Amino acid sequence: MTAFAHFKTSAAATALALLLCGWGLATAQTQPQAPASDAAKPDTVYKRGDHITLNFNAADIEAVARTMGVISGMNVVVDPRVKGQINLVSEKSVSPQVAMAQFLTSLRMQGFTMVESAGLFKVVPEADAKLQSGAVETSESAPKGAPGGQITTQIFKLNFESANNLVAILRPLISPNNTINANPVNNSLVITDYADNLRRIARIITALDVSNATEVEVLELKHAIAVDLAPLVTRLLESGGAPGAPAGAAGGDGGFKTTIVPEARSNALLVRAANGARMAQIKSLVEKLDRASNQGNGEAGTLRVVSLKNADATKLAATLRAAMGASSAGAQATSAAGGGTAAPGLAGAPATTTGGQVQADVATNSLIITAPDPQYRQLREVIDLLDGRRAQVFIESLIAEVSSDKAADFGVQWQGALGKVGDGTVGLLGTNFATGNSNIISLAAGAATGSVLPKPGLNIGIGTQYDGKYVLGALARFLETSGSGNVLSTPNLLTLDNEEAKIVIAQNVPFVTGQFTNTGTGNGAVNPFQTIERKDVGLTLKVKPQISANGTVKLTIYQEVSAVDSSSASSANGPTTNKRTIESNVLVDDGSVVVLGGLLQDNFTGNTDKVPGLGDLPLLGNLFKTNSRTRKKSNLMVFLRPVVVRDAASSDRLSMERYEQMLGGMKEAQPASSQTVPINEGPMLPALPAKN
């Protein structure tokens, strides 16, 4: 097996080619043949870029690849998996670029190709080329300078045609070992293939990626109702069952969706079709459907049923009857005053509130309308405007309360007798203070019987023995108490725009309102009874939101926070409740926080009992007085934040956030695993199902 190269210039060039190939000859033609005496001159040496004649017969692929790399000036390496021999012969001298193209064609015929990555050209099996190709083009056509037999990747961005539609057309034109993929997000194609094939595909895409969509046309209706006809025609087109529809039609051609929009004011259809054929099909369909109804009673009108999606049929019927009555009365007044004709529109409707031309069917939430076609079209326009999806308002309320209570008691009391046991007259001397609820006389008398105990705090007493009995002679009491608390309540509500909502989180506490006991007779009590009234004591929030056109929310609010005073729980007159109420109207931007109101309260109470004169002495006066001081501080603030929820996606997102929050709290509150206690699981919310 040999490879010959004929250098027509000099022996030095032949030696260079033999050195590169190891066993080959190359023929390079740079200029007319020089005389033999000039063969060793430097200007006859082969130069890169000169035309060459190829003559490789059953040569090893790796050796030929190295030779072609030297000739073309490219860094060429061969994958170890590339094995075999190649025949590469040219009848006449060719440029290095043409020689490389012929080499790539020979490789392609044997299942190999060349890929370029970071300036390095690798000869690899064709099946692996799409994974190693580093060249990526994003222009509208493949690069003209790339060799035709080289694997490259091209991104085609489409302007009109659908990428998914072109995949089925172009896939048979792609080499079996290469790929074509569609990206629906930006409507583009990603193709990996030979550069010459990418140039052909680019021309095909350019020819197919053209706009065939028609301009917007207005189809005026004479008898049919635009808002009723538009969805009917759309469903027929999407199902492919329209007369004359091409096979496989589904509401759009060539990636363009046929759009039909009803215009209620002029009772017309705005149509933009994918192509002229589809537009003609729509016009034919509308013409067949836009015919006068065979039913009806002339001017009295036709009986029709309109199903509502969001509005309440009863309320909407009353609104329409009122509008029709007002319009009729205004038209009659105009006619009587000026002798003119009645105003068009709702003017022909009778002023009635008992049914008239519009009646509600509660069971199906529908309206039954009897009206001529012109009046019915105007009614439908009003109904469609009022039957839209109403926005909702999610209201977050925050009630924060911080309280602090402090009390301090200090006092000294004493008592004693003057004289001896048996004296006819005995003197008594002492203090008797009520401040601090610790009276020494009451305590001494109760202590003898065991019915009274010292008050809380530090109590220091001195007992004196009289006639074998101990009597409390002195009492000193020291006490300081403090208490604080943080209360945070966050009631939340979701309600429709302009609809009142209420949430109550409370206890139902009984209050005695009356009683009767007949105890004046000798027979004793006869049929005693009590009457009670139960009231909610806790937290109550009532709110009615109203969304304005600019997005602000007007809120009519009633908020109440009440609690039973623990000191009055056992009172004979019933418990006492502490109540805080806010009733207001505020205007808040969507998502903003507003403070509704609050209470900042600071109370101080001080009581002193002392012996006149002695209690005023410095330092020693504390032995003759009792002090009690109390301070209470309470801070209460109410905040509110409304969030407008306008569509189903926002409502789902809000609900899922709260659901996940509650689910996470339940997971954290699960009991620790225990072998001795058999209950190791608490209640849990079910996991959210995955959406399709």
C-alpha positions as CSV (number, residue, x, y, z in Angstrom):
1,M,0.0,0.0,0.0
2,T,1.5,3.2,-1.1
3,A,0.6,6.9,-1.4
4,F,2.3,8.9,-4.0
5,A,2.7,12.7,-4.2
6,H,4.3,14.4,-7.2
7,F,6.1,17.6,-6.5
8,K,6.8,19.3,-9.8
9,T,9.0,21.9,-8.2
10,S,11.9,20.4,-6.4
11,A,13.3,17.4,-4.5
12,A,13.2,19.4,-1.3
13,A,9.4,19.5,-1.5
14,T,9.3,15.8,-2.1
15,A,11.4,15.2,1.0
16,L,9.0,17.5,3.0
17,A,6.0,15.5,2.0
18,L,7.7,12.2,2.7
19,L,8.6,13.4,6.1
20,L,5.0,14.4,6.8
21,C,3.3,11.2,5.5
22,G,6.0,8.8,6.3
23,W,5.4,6.9,3.1
24,G,3.6,9.2,0.7
25,L,4.3,11.6,-2.1
26,A,2.5,14.9,-2.9
27,T,2.5,16.9,-6.0
28,A,2.5,20.6,-5.5
29,Q,2.4,23.1,-8.4
30,T,3.5,26.6,-7.6
31,Q,5.0,27.9,-10.8
32,P,6.2,26.7,-14.3
33,Q,8.8,24.0,-14.1
34,A,12.3,25.4,-13.5
35,P,15.5,24.1,-15.0
36,A,17.4,21.4,-13.2
37,S,20.1,23.8,-12.2
38,D,17.6,25.8,-10.3
39,A,16.0,22.9,-8.4
40,A,17.8,23.7,-5.1
41,K,16.8,27.3,-5.0
42,P,14.7,28.4,-2.0
43,D,11.9,30.0,-4.1
44,T,10.9,26.7,-5.6
45,V,10.2,25.1,-2.2
46,Y,6.5,24.1,-1.6
47,K,4.5,26.8,0.2
48,R,1.3,26.4,2.2
49,G,-1.7,27.4,0.0
50,D,-0.2,26.1,-3.2
51,H,-2.4,23.9,-5.4
52,I,-1.7,20.2,-5.0
53,T,-2.6,16.9,-6.7
54,L,-3.9,14.1,-4.4
55,N,-3.0,10.5,-5.0
56,F,-3.7,8.4,-1.9
57,N,-4.4,4.8,-2.6
58,A,-5.5,2.5,0.3
59,A,-3.8,4.9,2.7
60,D,-4.3,4.9,6.4
61,I,-6.9,7.4,7.5
62,E,-4.7,8.8,10.4
63,A,-1.8,9.4,8.0
64,V,-3.9,11.1,5.4
65,A,-5.6,13.3,8.1
66,R,-2.2,14.5,9.3
67,T,-1.1,15.3,5.8
68,M,-4.4,17.3,5.2
69,G,-3.8,19.2,8.4
70,V,-0.4,20.3,7.2
71,I,-1.7,21.3,3.8
72,S,-4.7,23.2,5.1
73,G,-3.0,24.7,8.1
74,M,-5.5,23.1,10.6
75,N,-4.7,21.3,13.8
76,V,-6.2,17.8,13.1
77,V,-6.3,14.9,15.5
78,V,-7.9,11.4,15.0
79,D,-10.0,9.6,17.5
80,P,-8.6,6.2,18.4
81,R,-11.8,4.6,17.3
82,V,-11.3,5.8,13.7
83,K,-9.6,2.9,11.9
84,G,-9.4,2.0,8.2
85,Q,-8.0,3.0,4.8
86,I,-9.0,5.7,2.4
87,N,-8.7,6.3,-1.4
88,L,-8.3,10.0,-2.2
89,V,-7.2,10.9,-5.8
90,S,-7.5,14.2,-7.8
91,E,-7.2,14.3,-11.5
92,K,-5.7,17.8,-11.5
93,S,-4.2,20.2,-8.9
94,V,-6.7,21.7,-6.5
95,S,-6.6,24.3,-3.7
96,P,-6.1,23.2,-0.1
97,Q,-9.8,24.1,0.7
98,V,-11.0,21.8,-2.1
99,A,-8.7,19.1,-1.0
100,M,-10.0,19.3,2.5
101,A,-13.6,19.1,1.2
102,Q,-12.8,16.0,-0.8
103,F,-11.2,14.5,2.3
104,L,-14.3,15.2,4.4
105,T,-16.5,13.6,1.7
106,S,-14.4,10.4,1.7
107,L,-14.6,10.3,5.5
108,R,-18.4,10.7,5.4
109,M,-18.7,7.8,3.0
110,Q,-17.0,5.6,5.6
111,G,-19.1,6.7,8.6
112,F,-16.6,9.3,9.9
113,T,-16.6,13.1,10.1
114,M,-14.7,16.0,11.4
115,V,-15.8,18.4,14.1
116,E,-14.2,21.6,15.3
117,S,-13.9,22.5,19.0
118,A,-11.8,25.5,20.3
119,G,-9.7,25.5,17.1
120,L,-9.0,21.8,17.2
121,F,-10.4,19.6,14.3
122,K,-11.2,16.1,15.5
123,V,-11.9,13.1,13.2
124,V,-14.6,11.1,15.0
125,P,-17.3,8.5,14.2
126,E,-20.4,10.2,12.8
127,A,-22.6,8.9,15.6
128,D,-20.6,10.8,18.2
129,A,-20.2,14.0,16.2
130,K,-23.4,15.7,17.5
131,L,-22.0,15.3,21.1
132,Q,-18.6,16.8,20.3
133,S,-19.4,19.6,17.9
134,G,-18.4,22.9,19.4
135,A,-19.4,25.2,16.5
136,V,-22.8,26.8,17.1
137,E,-24.3,29.3,14.7
138,T,-27.4,31.5,15.5
139,S,-27.6,33.4,12.2
140,E,-30.5,32.7,9.8
141,S,-28.4,30.7,7.4
142,A,-25.5,28.2,7.9
143,P,-22.0,29.7,7.7
144,K,-20.7,29.7,4.1
145,G,-17.1,29.2,5.1
146,A,-17.7,25.9,7.0
147,P,-16.6,22.8,5.0
148,G,-19.6,20.9,3.7
149,G,-18.6,17.7,5.3
150,Q,-18.1,19.2,8.8
151,I,-20.6,18.6,11.6
152,T,-22.0,21.8,13.1
153,T,-25.0,23.0,15.1
154,Q,-27.4,25.7,13.8
155,I,-30.2,27.6,15.6
156,F,-33.0,28.8,13.4
157,K,-35.3,31.4,14.9
158,L,-38.7,31.4,13.2
159,N,-40.9,34.5,12.8
160,F,-44.1,33.1,11.5
161,E,-44.2,29.3,11.1
162,S,-44.5,27.0,14.2
163,A,-41.3,25.2,15.1
164,N,-43.3,22.0,16.0
165,N,-44.9,22.0,12.5
166,L,-41.5,22.2,10.8
167,V,-39.9,19.3,12.8
168,A,-42.1,16.7,11.0
169,I,-41.2,18.3,7.6
170,L,-37.4,18.5,8.1
171,R,-36.7,15.4,10.1
172,P,-36.5,13.1,7.0
173,L,-33.9,15.5,5.5
174,I,-31.5,15.2,8.5
175,S,-28.8,12.5,8.6
176,P,-29.9,9.5,10.8
177,N,-27.1,10.0,13.3
178,N,-27.9,13.7,13.7
179,T,-30.7,15.6,15.5
180,I,-33.4,18.2,15.1
181,N,-35.3,19.7,18.1
182,A,-38.0,22.4,18.5
183,N,-38.0,24.9,21.3
184,P,-41.7,26.1,21.6
185,V,-40.8,28.8,24.1
186,N,-39.1,31.1,21.6
187,N,-40.3,29.2,18.5
188,S,-36.9,28.1,17.2
189,L,-35.2,25.0,15.8
190,V,-31.9,23.5,16.9
191,I,-30.3,21.3,14.2
192,T,-27.0,19.4,14.3
193,D,-25.9,18.1,10.8
194,Y,-23.4,18.5,8.1
195,A,-22.7,22.1,7.1
196,D,-23.7,21.6,3.4
197,N,-27.0,20.0,4.5
198,L,-27.7,22.9,6.9
199,R,-27.3,25.3,4.0
200,R,-30.0,23.4,2.1
201,I,-32.3,23.3,5.2
202,A,-31.8,27.0,5.7
203,R,-33.2,27.7,2.2
204,I,-36.1,25.4,2.9
205,I,-36.9,27.2,6.2
206,T,-36.7,30.6,4.6
207,A,-39.2,29.5,2.0
208,L,-41.6,28.1,4.6
209,D,-41.3,30.7,7.3
210,V,-43.6,33.3,5.7
211,S,-46.7,35.0,6.9
212,N,-50.0,33.8,5.5
213,A,-52.3,35.3,8.1
214,T,-55.0,37.6,6.9
215,E,-55.8,41.1,8.0
216,V,-58.5,41.7,10.7
217,E,-61.9,41.8,9.1
218,V,-65.2,43.0,10.6
219,L,-68.2,40.7,9.9
220,E,-71.4,42.6,10.7
221,L,-74.4,40.6,11.9
222,K,-78.0,41.3,11.1
223,H,-79.9,38.8,13.1
224,A,-77.5,36.7,15.2
225,I,-76.0,37.9,18.5
226,A,-72.2,38.4,18.3
227,V,-71.5,37.2,21.9
228,D,-73.5,34.0,21.2
229,L,-72.1,33.3,17.7
230,A,-68.4,33.8,18.4
231,P,-67.9,30.8,20.8
232,L,-70.1,28.6,18.5
233,V,-67.9,29.3,15.4
234,T,-64.7,29.0,17.5
235,R,-65.7,25.5,18.8
236,L,-66.6,24.4,15.2
237,L,-63.2,25.5,13.9
238,E,-61.3,23.9,16.8
239,S,-63.1,20.6,16.4
240,G,-62.3,20.5,12.6
241,G,-66.0,19.8,11.9
242,A,-66.8,23.0,10.1
243,P,-68.0,22.6,6.5
244,G,-65.1,22.6,4.1
245,A,-62.5,22.4,6.8
246,P,-59.2,20.9,5.6
247,A,-58.2,17.6,7.1
248,G,-56.5,18.1,10.5
249,A,-57.6,21.7,10.9
250,A,-57.8,22.8,14.5
251,G,-58.4,26.4,14.7
252,G,-55.1,27.5,13.2
253,D,-52.9,26.9,10.1
254,G,-49.2,27.2,9.8
255,G,-48.8,28.0,13.5
256,F,-51.4,30.9,13.4
257,K,-54.4,30.6,15.5
258,T,-57.6,31.9,14.0
259,T,-59.1,34.5,16.4
260,I,-62.8,35.5,16.6
261,V,-63.7,38.3,19.0
262,P,-67.3,39.5,19.5
263,E,-68.0,43.3,19.5
264,A,-71.2,43.7,21.4
265,R,-71.7,47.5,20.7
266,S,-72.0,47.1,16.9
267,N,-73.0,43.4,17.0
268,A,-70.1,42.3,14.8
269,L,-67.4,39.7,14.8
270,L,-63.7,40.7,14.5
271,V,-61.9,37.9,12.7
272,R,-58.2,37.3,12.0
273,A,-57.7,34.0,10.1
274,A,-54.6,32.0,9.5
275,N,-55.0,32.2,5.8
276,G,-57.4,33.2,3.1
277,A,-59.1,29.8,2.9
278,R,-59.9,29.8,6.6
279,M,-61.3,33.3,6.3
280,A,-63.6,32.2,3.4
281,Q,-64.7,29.3,5.5
282,I,-65.6,31.5,8.5
283,K,-67.5,33.9,6.3
284,S,-69.5,31.1,4.8
285,L,-70.3,29.7,8.2
286,V,-71.3,33.1,9.7
287,E,-73.6,33.8,6.7
288,K,-75.4,30.5,7.2
289,L,-75.9,31.1,10.9
290,D,-76.8,34.8,10.7
291,R,-80.5,34.3,9.9
292,A,-83.7,35.6,11.4
293,S,-85.3,33.3,14.0
294,N,-88.4,31.4,12.9
295,Q,-89.7,31.7,16.4
296,G,-90.9,34.8,18.2
297,N,-93.9,37.1,18.2
298,G,-92.9,40.1,16.1
299,E,-92.4,43.2,18.2
300,A,-93.2,41.3,21.3
301,G,-89.9,39.6,21.0
302,T,-88.5,36.1,21.3
303,L,-88.2,34.1,24.5
304,R,-84.5,33.4,25.2
305,V,-82.5,31.9,28.1
306,V,-79.2,33.4,29.2
307,S,-77.0,31.4,31.6
308,L,-74.9,33.4,33.9
309,K,-71.3,32.6,34.9
310,N,-70.6,34.8,37.9
311,A,-73.5,37.2,38.7
312,D,-76.6,36.3,40.8
313,A,-79.6,35.9,38.5
314,T,-82.1,37.3,41.0
315,K,-80.1,40.5,41.6
316,L,-79.2,41.0,38.0
317,A,-82.8,40.6,36.9
318,A,-83.9,43.3,39.3
319,T,-81.2,45.6,38.0
320,L,-82.1,45.1,34.4
321,R,-85.8,45.6,35.1
322,A,-85.1,48.8,36.9
323,A,-82.9,50.0,34.0
324,M,-85.5,49.1,31.5
325,G,-88.3,50.8,33.5
326,A,-86.2,54.0,33.9
327,S,-85.4,54.1,30.2
328,S,-89.0,53.5,29.3
329,A,-90.2,56.3,31.6
330,G,-87.6,58.7,30.2
331,A,-88.5,57.9,26.6
332,Q,-92.3,58.5,27.3
333,A,-91.5,61.8,29.1
334,T,-89.4,62.9,26.1
335,S,-92.1,61.9,23.6
336,A,-94.9,63.7,25.6
337,A,-92.9,66.9,26.0
338,G,-91.5,67.3,22.5
339,G,-93.8,65.1,20.5
340,G,-90.7,63.2,19.3
341,T,-90.1,59.4,19.0
342,A,-89.0,57.2,21.8
343,A,-85.3,56.8,22.4
344,P,-83.8,53.6,21.0
345,G,-82.4,50.8,23.2
346,L,-84.2,49.8,26.3
347,A,-87.0,52.4,25.8
348,G,-89.6,49.8,24.8
349,A,-89.4,47.9,28.0
350,P,-92.3,48.1,30.4
351,A,-91.6,49.6,33.9
352,T,-92.3,46.6,36.1
353,T,-90.6,45.0,39.0
354,T,-92.7,41.8,39.1
355,G,-91.1,39.9,36.2
356,G,-91.8,41.8,33.0
357,Q,-89.4,41.0,30.2
358,V,-86.6,39.7,32.4
359,Q,-87.2,36.9,34.9
360,A,-84.7,35.0,37.0
361,D,-84.5,31.2,37.4
362,V,-82.8,30.6,40.7
363,A,-82.3,26.8,40.2
364,T,-80.1,27.3,37.1
365,N,-78.9,30.8,37.8
366,S,-80.2,31.9,34.4
367,L,-82.2,34.8,33.0
368,I,-85.3,34.4,30.9
369,I,-85.6,37.3,28.5
370,T,-88.5,38.2,26.2
371,A,-87.5,41.1,23.8
372,P,-87.1,42.0,20.1
373,D,-83.7,41.4,18.6
374,P,-82.4,45.0,18.8
375,Q,-83.4,45.2,22.5
376,Y,-82.1,41.8,23.3
377,R,-78.7,42.7,21.8
378,Q,-78.4,45.7,24.1
379,L,-79.5,43.6,27.1
380,R,-76.8,41.0,26.2
381,E,-74.2,43.7,26.1
382,V,-75.2,44.9,29.6
383,I,-75.4,41.3,30.9
384,D,-71.9,40.5,29.6
385,L,-70.4,43.5,31.3
386,L,-72.1,42.7,34.6
387,D,-71.5,39.0,34.5
388,G,-67.7,39.2,34.6
389,R,-65.6,37.5,37.2
390,R,-65.6,39.6,40.3
391,A,-62.4,40.3,42.1
392,Q,-61.8,39.1,45.7
393,V,-60.0,40.7,48.6
394,F,-57.9,38.8,51.0
395,I,-57.8,40.8,54.3
396,E,-55.0,40.2,56.8
397,S,-55.7,41.7,60.2
398,L,-53.1,41.9,63.0
399,I,-54.0,42.7,66.6
400,A,-51.0,43.3,68.8
401,E,-51.2,43.9,72.5
402,V,-48.4,44.4,75.1
403,S,-49.2,44.8,78.8
404,S,-47.1,45.4,81.9
405,D,-48.3,45.3,85.5
406,K,-46.2,46.2,88.6
407,A,-47.2,46.4,92.2
408,A,-45.3,47.1,95.5
409,D,-46.5,46.9,99.1
410,F,-44.5,48.0,102.2
411,G,-45.9,48.5,105.7
412,V,-45.3,48.0,109.4
413,Q,-48.1,47.5,111.9
414,W,-48.0,46.8,115.6
415,Q,-50.2,46.4,118.7
416,G,-49.7,45.9,122.4
417,A,-51.2,46.2,125.8
418,L,-50.2,48.6,128.6
419,G,-50.5,47.0,132.1
420,K,-50.3,43.6,133.7
421,V,-52.5,40.7,133.8
422,G,-55.1,41.2,136.5
423,D,-55.1,45.0,136.4
424,G,-58.5,46.5,136.4
425,T,-57.6,48.8,133.6
426,V,-55.5,47.8,130.6
427,G,-54.3,50.1,127.9
428,L,-54.2,49.2,124.2
429,L,-51.8,50.8,121.7
430,G,-51.2,49.9,118.1
431,T,-51.9,50.7,114.4
432,N,-54.6,49.4,112.2
433,F,-54.0,50.0,108.5
434,A,-56.2,48.7,105.6
435,T,-53.8,49.5,102.7
436,G,-52.3,46.4,101.3
437,N,-55.2,44.2,102.4
438,S,-53.2,43.0,105.4
439,N,-54.8,44.2,108.7
440,I,-52.9,43.1,111.8
441,I,-56.1,42.9,114.0
442,S,-57.9,40.7,111.5
443,L,-54.8,38.6,111.0
444,A,-54.3,38.1,114.7
445,A,-57.9,37.1,115.3
446,G,-57.9,34.8,112.3
447,A,-54.6,33.2,113.2
448,A,-56.0,32.1,116.5
449,T,-58.7,30.1,114.7
450,G,-56.6,29.2,111.7
451,S,-59.1,30.8,109.2
452,V,-56.8,33.7,108.1
453,L,-53.4,33.4,106.6
454,P,-50.8,36.1,106.0
455,K,-50.9,37.9,102.7
456,P,-48.4,37.1,99.9
457,G,-44.9,38.5,100.2
458,L,-42.4,38.7,103.1
459,N,-44.2,38.7,106.4
460,I,-42.3,39.4,109.6
461,G,-44.2,39.1,112.9
462,I,-43.5,39.4,116.6
463,G,-45.6,37.5,119.1
464,T,-46.0,38.4,122.8
465,Q,-47.3,35.9,125.4
466,Y,-50.2,37.0,127.5
467,D,-51.6,34.7,130.1
468,G,-50.0,31.7,128.4
469,K,-51.1,32.7,125.0
470,Y,-49.2,34.3,122.1
471,V,-50.6,37.4,120.7
472,L,-49.4,39.0,117.4
473,G,-47.6,42.2,118.5
474,A,-46.0,43.5,115.3
475,L,-46.2,42.7,111.6
476,A,-44.0,43.9,108.7
477,R,-44.9,43.1,105.1
478,F,-42.8,43.5,102.0
479,L,-44.2,42.7,98.5
480,E,-43.3,43.5,94.8
481,T,-45.1,41.9,91.9
482,S,-44.7,42.3,88.2
483,G,-46.4,40.8,85.1
484,S,-46.2,41.3,81.4
485,G,-47.8,39.7,78.4
486,N,-47.8,39.8,74.6
487,V,-51.0,38.9,72.7
488,L,-50.9,38.6,68.9
489,S,-54.0,37.7,66.9
490,T,-54.1,37.4,63.1
491,P,-57.6,36.8,61.8
492,N,-57.7,36.5,58.0
493,L,-60.7,36.8,55.6
494,L,-61.3,36.3,51.9
495,T,-64.4,37.8,50.4
496,L,-65.9,39.0,47.1
497,D,-65.7,42.6,46.1
498,N,-68.5,44.6,47.7
499,E,-69.6,41.6,49.9
500,E,-69.5,41.7,53.7
501,A,-67.6,38.9,55.5
502,K,-67.4,38.1,59.2
503,I,-65.2,35.9,61.3
504,V,-65.8,35.2,65.0
505,I,-63.3,33.5,67.3
506,A,-64.8,33.6,70.7
507,Q,-66.4,31.8,73.7
508,N,-70.1,31.8,74.1
509,V,-70.4,33.1,77.7
510,P,-73.8,33.1,79.6
511,F,-75.0,36.3,81.3
512,V,-77.9,36.3,83.8
513,T,-80.6,38.7,82.6
514,G,-83.3,37.9,85.2
515,Q,-84.4,35.5,87.9
516,F,-87.5,34.7,90.0
517,T,-87.8,33.1,93.4
518,N,-91.0,33.0,95.4
519,T,-89.8,32.9,99.0
520,G,-92.5,34.9,100.6
521,T,-94.9,32.0,101.2
522,G,-94.9,29.3,103.8
523,N,-94.3,26.7,101.2
524,G,-90.9,28.0,100.4
525,A,-89.5,28.5,96.9
526,V,-92.0,27.9,94.2
527,N,-90.9,27.4,90.5
528,P,-87.6,29.4,90.7
529,F,-86.0,30.2,87.4
530,Q,-83.3,32.3,85.8
531,T,-83.1,33.8,82.4
532,I,-79.7,34.0,80.7
533,E,-78.3,35.5,77.5
534,R,-75.3,34.1,75.7
535,K,-72.8,36.5,74.1
536,D,-69.7,35.9,72.1
537,V,-66.6,37.0,74.0
538,G,-63.4,36.9,72.0
539,L,-62.4,38.3,68.6
540,T,-64.9,39.5,65.9
541,L,-64.0,40.9,62.5
542,K,-66.6,42.2,60.0
543,V,-65.4,43.8,56.8
544,K,-66.9,44.9,53.5
545,P,-64.3,45.8,50.8
546,Q,-65.0,47.8,47.7
547,I,-62.3,47.9,44.9
548,S,-62.1,51.2,43.0
549,A,-61.0,51.6,39.3
550,N,-57.5,52.7,40.3
551,G,-56.8,49.6,42.5
552,T,-57.4,51.2,45.9
553,V,-59.7,49.4,48.3
554,K,-62.3,51.0,50.5
555,L,-63.0,49.0,53.7
556,T,-65.9,49.2,56.0
557,I,-64.6,47.6,59.2
558,Y,-66.0,46.5,62.5
559,Q,-63.5,44.9,64.8
560,E,-64.0,43.8,68.4
561,V,-61.7,42.3,71.0
562,S,-63.3,41.3,74.3
563,A,-62.3,39.1,77.3
564,V,-63.9,38.1,80.6
565,D,-62.2,39.7,83.6
566,S,-60.9,36.7,85.6
567,S,-61.6,38.5,88.9
568,S,-65.3,38.7,88.2
569,A,-65.8,35.1,87.0
570,S,-67.5,34.1,90.2
571,S,-69.4,37.3,90.8
572,A,-73.0,37.0,91.8
573,N,-74.0,39.6,89.3
574,G,-72.3,37.8,86.4
575,P,-68.9,38.2,84.8
576,T,-67.4,41.5,83.7
577,T,-66.0,41.7,80.2
578,N,-63.2,44.0,78.9
579,K,-64.1,45.1,75.4
580,R,-62.2,47.0,72.7
581,T,-64.0,48.0,69.5
582,I,-63.0,49.7,66.3
583,E,-65.6,50.7,63.7
584,S,-64.3,52.7,60.8
585,N,-64.1,53.3,57.0
586,V,-60.6,53.4,55.5
587,L,-59.0,53.7,52.0
588,V,-56.0,51.5,51.4
589,D,-53.8,50.7,48.4
590,D,-53.6,47.1,47.2
591,G,-51.1,45.3,49.4
592,S,-50.4,48.2,51.7
593,V,-50.6,48.1,55.5
594,V,-52.8,50.6,57.4
595,V,-53.2,51.1,61.2
596,L,-56.8,51.2,62.2
597,G,-56.4,52.5,65.7
598,G,-55.0,51.6,69.1
599,L,-54.9,52.1,72.8
600,L,-52.0,53.4,74.8
601,Q,-52.9,53.3,78.5
602,D,-50.8,54.0,81.6
603,N,-52.4,53.9,85.1
604,F,-50.8,54.6,88.4
605,T,-52.4,54.0,91.8
606,G,-50.8,54.9,95.2
607,N,-52.2,54.5,98.7
608,T,-50.6,55.4,102.0
609,D,-51.9,54.8,105.6
610,K,-49.8,56.4,108.4
611,V,-49.9,57.7,111.9
612,P,-50.0,61.5,111.8
613,G,-46.8,63.1,112.7
614,L,-44.9,59.9,113.4
615,G,-45.4,58.6,109.9
616,D,-43.7,61.8,108.5
617,L,-40.5,61.3,110.5
618,P,-37.4,60.6,108.3
619,L,-36.5,56.9,108.2
620,L,-38.3,56.1,111.5
621,G,-41.6,57.1,110.0
622,N,-41.7,53.9,107.9
623,L,-42.5,52.0,111.2
624,F,-45.7,53.9,111.4
625,K,-47.1,53.7,107.9
626,T,-48.1,51.4,105.1
627,N,-47.5,52.1,101.3
628,S,-49.1,50.3,98.3
629,R,-48.4,51.3,94.7
630,T,-49.6,49.8,91.4
631,R,-48.8,50.7,87.8
632,K,-50.4,49.2,84.7
633,K,-49.4,49.9,81.1
634,S,-51.2,48.6,78.1
635,N,-50.4,49.1,74.4
636,L,-52.9,47.8,71.8
637,M,-52.6,48.4,68.0
638,V,-54.7,47.0,65.2
639,F,-53.2,46.7,61.6
640,L,-54.8,45.7,58.4
641,R,-53.6,44.7,54.9
642,P,-55.9,44.0,52.0
643,V,-54.7,42.1,48.9
644,V,-56.8,42.1,45.7
645,V,-57.1,38.6,44.1
646,R,-58.3,39.1,40.6
647,D,-58.0,35.7,38.9
648,A,-57.9,31.9,39.7
649,A,-54.1,31.7,39.5
650,S,-53.7,34.4,42.3
651,S,-56.3,32.6,44.4
652,D,-54.6,29.2,44.0
653,R,-51.2,30.7,44.8
654,L,-52.5,32.4,48.0
655,S,-54.4,29.3,49.1
656,M,-51.4,27.0,48.5
657,E,-49.1,29.3,50.5
658,R,-51.4,29.2,53.5
659,Y,-51.8,25.4,53.1
660,E,-48.1,24.8,53.0
661,Q,-47.6,27.0,56.0
662,M,-50.2,25.1,58.0
663,L,-48.8,21.8,56.9
664,G,-45.3,22.8,58.0
665,G,-46.6,23.8,61.4
666,M,-48.3,20.4,61.9
667,K,-45.1,18.6,60.9
668,E,-43.2,20.5,63.6
669,A,-45.8,19.7,66.2
670,Q,-45.7,16.0,65.8
671,P,-44.9,14.1,69.0
672,A,-41.5,12.6,69.5
673,S,-41.3,8.9,68.9
674,S,-41.8,6.8,72.1
675,Q,-41.7,3.1,72.8
676,T,-43.6,3.3,76.1
677,V,-46.4,5.6,74.8
678,P,-48.1,3.9,71.9
679,I,-49.5,7.2,70.3
680,N,-46.7,8.6,68.1
681,E,-48.7,10.4,65.5
682,G,-50.7,13.6,65.5
683,P,-53.3,14.8,63.0
684,M,-51.9,16.0,59.7
685,L,-53.2,17.8,56.6
686,P,-53.0,15.6,53.5
687,A,-50.3,16.5,51.0
688,L,-51.4,18.6,48.0
689,P,-52.1,16.5,44.9
690,A,-49.9,17.2,41.9
691,K,-51.4,19.3,39.1
692,N,-51.6,17.9,35.6
